[in-house]
Amino acid sequence: MTRIGPSKPFRHYIPEWMEKKGVNQERLAGRLDCESSTISKLLTGRQRLSDVWLSGIAAALDVEVADLFRDPKQPTREELLAGLTEDQKRTVITLINALRAAG
């Protein structure tokens, strides 16, 4: 994973996922068997979000760890490609590959 700068972590969307799932800090803390102050520290960056915490939060919110780094308001790859024909999917993939090669 790429970091932004030497000490700033990559962007996570945990508060947005919490809102989407209807889970507040107290409820998340209960699911993780910790204090709500710990959740606050994790969300504000005052405590490190380790792999263990990320896995627990993802499980508590019923999402994949990778989802925590995706805005829940944005469609997934699968949602973007749903309903396209195989020819349309190949065209999209060709376009993406061309853009990657150019950039």
N, C-alpha and C positions, 0 to 999 in steps of 0.2 A: 504494500500500500504506500502511496506517495504522501509525504507530509508537506504541509505548507509552511515553509520556513523551518528553522532549526528546532523550535520548541512548541510550535502550535500544532495541535492534532488536526486531523481531517475532520470535516463537518459531519456530525451525526444529526439524525432527525428523531431522536427519542421523544422529546416533548410532543412533536407532531403525531407520532405513532400513539403515544399515550392518549392524546385528545381523540384521535380517530377511534381508538378502542374503548374510550370512556373510562380510562383508568387515571386516577389522580396519584399524587406522590404517596399518600398514605396507603392506598390500595396496593400500589406497586411494592412498597416497602413490606407490606404484609405478605405478598406473594413471594418475596425474596428473603423473608425472615430477617429483616434488618430495620433500622430506625429510618423514619422519613427524612431525618437530617442527613443521613448517608446518601439517600437518593438525591437530595438537594445538592450535596457536594459533588456527586457524580455528574449531575446535569450542568453544573456551573463550572466544572473543570477544577474544582478545589481538591478533588480526589481522582486518582487515575482510573480510567475505564479499562480495566484489564480484560483479557479474553474471558476470564471466568465471569466477570460482571456482565460483559456483553452477551455471553451465552445465556446467563440467567435472565437478563432483561428480555432478550428475544423470546425465550421460552415463556416468560410471564405474560408477554404481550401476544403470544401465539403467532410469531413471525420468524423468519430466518434472520440470522445475524446480519447478512448482507442487506436485508431490507432496512435495517436501522440507519444505513448510510444513503438511503433513497427517500426522497420526499414522498410521503404516502399519497399526496394529491396528484402526483405524476403517474401516468400509466406505465405498467411493466412492459418489457419487450413482448411478452406473450399477448398482452392486451393490444399493443400496437399492431401486431401481425394477425390478430384474430380476424377472420372473415376474408383475408386475402387469398387469392388463388395461388397455386404453386408458382406460376409465371410471375405474378406480382411480387411474391416473396423473393424470387431470384433477382428481380430487378432492384428491389430495395437493398439486398445484400451486395449486389454489384455496385450500386451507388455509394453505399457506406464504405466498401473497400476502396473505391476510387477516391473518396474524400480523405480517407486515412492515408493513402499513398501520397496525396497532394499536400497534406498538412504536415 
